[in-house]
């Protein structure tokens, strides 16, 4: 979808100001926001793509006026309501109004092993890859209403296959409970002028990870 999170190439938002590598949180409540999001995700009621889509679908004015972890918490509130784990009234009041749903909570001792283990999203290939390193491809100029990992600024653009990663869960499908639909994943390298026009820095190159359904042969 074309949401407030997809700002690449838009003007008026100022430069990107990198923060120090060690500066992870700006306030104590942000640590709680991260912990709550991880713990709720571990309940297994949604996947990472569903979670991303929940944040993307915040109203643009609300998204752009919220900090990073405020967006996380607002997305989590949407997911809790959608899955029946909490109601809007409970979230406003800060306490349960009904018997809790049966869940298997993530315990503190299990957090580090879970994070170290990660989640496998690669899947066996059932068809050969359509493209190889060095191929010239054209991204599709598609504007879906649902979740997509193809940035708006990279749609309808020509680039070069830089790497073939293998087959992975397709976010556009997984985000909406429509199955994993595994697809080949590539890194596509674009010249800056292809993305931003003739006034762009001629030395700029941008690499984007793109699933096969986003691509056509040029």
C-alpha positions as CSV (number, residue, x, y, z in Angstrom):
1,X,0.0,0.0,0.0
2,X,1.0,3.6,-0.4
3,X,1.2,4.8,3.2
4,X,2.9,7.4,5.3
5,X,5.8,5.0,5.9
6,X,6.9,5.0,2.3
7,X,8.7,8.4,2.1
8,X,11.6,7.6,-0.3
9,X,12.1,10.5,-2.6
10,X,9.5,12.8,-1.1
11,X,10.5,16.4,-0.3
12,X,9.8,18.5,2.8
13,X,10.8,16.0,5.5
14,X,14.3,17.2,5.9
15,X,17.6,15.2,5.8
16,X,18.1,11.8,7.5
17,X,20.1,12.4,10.7
18,X,21.8,9.2,11.8
19,X,21.9,8.6,15.5
20,X,24.8,7.1,17.5
21,X,25.0,3.3,17.2
22,X,24.7,2.8,20.9
23,X,21.6,5.1,21.2
24,X,18.8,2.5,21.1
25,X,16.2,4.0,23.4
26,X,15.3,7.6,24.2
27,X,13.1,6.9,27.2
28,X,12.4,4.0,29.6
29,X,8.9,3.5,28.2
30,X,10.4,2.6,24.8
31,X,12.0,-0.5,26.3
32,X,8.6,-1.5,27.6
33,X,7.1,-0.9,24.1
34,X,9.7,-3.2,22.5
35,X,9.2,-5.9,25.2
36,X,5.4,-5.8,24.9
37,X,5.6,-6.1,21.1
38,X,8.0,-9.1,21.3
39,X,5.9,-10.8,24.0
40,X,2.6,-10.3,22.1
41,X,4.1,-11.5,18.8
42,X,5.3,-14.7,20.5
43,X,1.7,-15.6,21.2
44,X,1.5,-16.7,17.6
45,X,-1.6,-14.8,16.7
46,X,0.1,-12.8,13.8
47,X,3.3,-12.8,11.8
48,X,5.9,-10.1,11.2
49,X,4.3,-9.0,7.9
50,X,0.9,-8.7,9.6
51,X,2.6,-6.5,12.3
52,X,4.2,-4.3,9.7
53,X,0.9,-3.8,7.9
54,X,-0.8,-2.8,11.1
55,X,1.7,0.0,11.5
56,X,1.5,1.0,7.9
57,X,-2.3,1.4,8.0
58,X,-2.2,4.1,10.8
59,X,-3.7,7.3,9.4
60,X,-0.9,9.3,7.7
61,X,-1.2,12.4,10.1
62,X,-1.0,10.1,13.1
63,X,1.9,8.1,11.7
64,X,3.9,11.1,10.8
65,X,3.3,12.8,14.2
66,X,4.3,9.7,16.2
67,X,7.7,8.5,17.3
68,X,9.1,5.2,16.3
69,X,7.9,3.3,19.3
70,X,4.7,5.1,19.5
71,X,4.0,3.7,16.0
72,X,4.9,0.2,17.4
73,X,2.5,0.5,20.3
74,X,-0.4,1.9,18.1
75,X,0.2,-1.0,15.7
76,X,0.1,-3.5,18.6
77,X,-3.1,-2.1,19.9
78,X,-4.7,-2.7,16.5
79,X,-3.5,-6.3,16.4
80,X,-4.7,-7.0,20.0
81,X,-8.2,-5.8,19.0
82,X,-8.2,-7.6,15.6
83,X,-7.3,-10.9,17.3
84,X,-9.7,-10.5,20.2
85,X,-6.9,-10.4,22.8
86,X,-8.1,-7.0,24.1
87,X,-11.0,-4.6,23.4
88,X,-10.8,-0.9,22.7
89,X,-12.4,-0.3,26.1
90,X,-9.8,-2.4,27.9
91,X,-7.0,-0.6,26.2
92,X,-8.5,2.8,27.2
93,X,-9.1,1.7,30.7
94,X,-5.9,-0.2,31.2
95,X,-7.5,-3.3,32.7
96,X,-9.3,-6.4,31.7
97,X,-13.1,-6.5,31.5
98,X,-13.5,-10.1,30.5
99,X,-11.8,-13.4,31.2
100,X,-8.4,-13.5,29.5
101,X,-7.9,-15.5,26.3
102,X,-6.0,-18.8,26.7
103,X,-2.4,-18.1,25.7
104,X,1.0,-19.5,26.3
105,X,3.0,-16.5,27.5
106,X,6.6,-15.9,26.7
107,X,8.6,-16.2,29.9
108,X,11.7,-14.1,30.7
109,X,14.1,-17.1,30.6
110,X,13.0,-18.0,27.1
111,X,13.5,-14.5,25.6
112,X,17.2,-14.7,24.8
113,X,17.1,-18.2,23.3
114,X,14.1,-17.2,21.2
115,X,15.8,-14.1,19.8
116,X,19.0,-16.0,19.2
117,X,17.1,-18.7,17.3
118,X,15.2,-16.2,15.1
119,X,12.5,-17.3,12.6
120,X,13.3,-19.1,9.4
121,X,11.6,-17.6,6.4
122,X,13.5,-19.4,3.7
123,X,11.6,-22.2,1.9
124,X,12.6,-24.9,-0.6
125,X,12.5,-23.9,-4.3
126,X,9.9,-25.6,-6.4
127,X,10.6,-23.7,-9.6
128,X,13.8,-22.3,-11.1
129,X,14.6,-18.6,-10.6
130,X,13.5,-16.4,-13.5
131,X,16.5,-14.1,-13.2
132,X,20.2,-14.4,-12.7
133,X,22.9,-12.0,-11.4
134,X,23.5,-9.3,-14.1
135,X,20.1,-9.5,-15.7
136,X,18.3,-6.2,-16.4
137,X,14.8,-6.2,-14.9
138,X,11.9,-3.8,-14.7
139,X,9.9,-3.4,-11.5
140,X,6.1,-3.4,-11.9
141,X,4.3,-0.1,-11.5
142,X,1.7,-1.6,-9.1
143,X,0.0,0.1,-6.2
144,X,-1.7,-2.6,-4.2
145,X,-4.1,-1.7,-1.4
146,X,-2.5,-4.4,0.8
147,X,1.0,-4.9,2.2
148,X,4.0,-4.8,-0.1
149,X,7.7,-4.6,0.4
150,X,8.4,-2.9,-2.9
151,X,9.0,0.8,-2.1
152,X,6.9,3.3,-4.1
153,X,10.0,5.1,-5.4
154,X,11.3,1.9,-7.0
155,X,8.2,0.9,-8.9
156,X,8.3,1.1,-12.7
157,X,12.0,1.4,-12.6
158,X,14.8,-0.5,-14.4
159,X,17.6,-2.1,-12.4
160,X,20.2,-4.9,-12.4
161,X,20.0,-8.1,-10.5
162,X,22.8,-7.9,-7.9
163,X,22.1,-11.1,-5.9
164,X,19.8,-14.1,-5.9
165,X,19.0,-14.9,-2.3
166,X,16.7,-18.0,-2.7
167,X,13.1,-18.6,-2.0
168,X,11.3,-16.9,1.0
169,X,7.9,-16.3,2.4
170,X,6.1,-13.7,0.3
171,X,5.1,-10.8,2.6
172,X,2.3,-9.5,0.4
173,X,0.4,-12.8,1.0
174,X,1.5,-13.7,4.5
175,X,0.5,-10.2,5.9
176,X,-3.2,-11.0,5.1
177,X,-3.4,-14.6,6.2
178,X,-3.4,-15.8,2.6
179,X,-0.6,-18.3,3.0
180,X,3.2,-18.2,2.6
181,X,3.2,-18.3,-1.2
182,X,7.1,-18.6,-1.3
183,X,8.8,-16.6,-4.0
184,X,12.3,-16.1,-5.2
185,X,14.0,-13.0,-3.6
186,X,16.6,-10.8,-5.3
187,X,18.6,-7.7,-4.6
188,X,18.1,-5.2,-7.4
189,X,20.6,-2.3,-7.9
190,X,19.3,0.9,-9.3
191,X,21.1,4.0,-10.4
192,X,20.2,7.1,-8.6
193,X,19.1,8.9,-11.8
194,X,16.8,6.0,-12.7
195,X,15.0,6.5,-9.4
196,X,15.2,10.3,-8.9
197,X,15.7,11.7,-12.4
198,X,18.5,13.5,-14.2
199,X,19.3,15.9,-11.3
200,X,20.1,13.0,-8.9
201,X,23.7,12.4,-7.8
202,X,25.3,10.4,-10.7
203,X,27.4,8.4,-8.2
204,X,24.4,7.2,-6.2
205,X,23.3,3.6,-6.3
206,X,20.4,2.1,-4.4
207,X,19.9,-1.6,-3.7
208,X,16.4,-3.0,-3.0
209,X,15.4,-6.5,-2.0
210,X,12.5,-7.5,-4.3
211,X,10.5,-10.6,-4.7
212,X,10.0,-12.2,-8.1
213,X,6.3,-11.1,-8.6
214,X,7.5,-7.5,-8.5
215,X,9.8,-8.0,-11.5
216,X,9.6,-8.4,-15.3
217,X,12.4,-8.8,-17.8
218,X,13.5,-5.5,-19.2
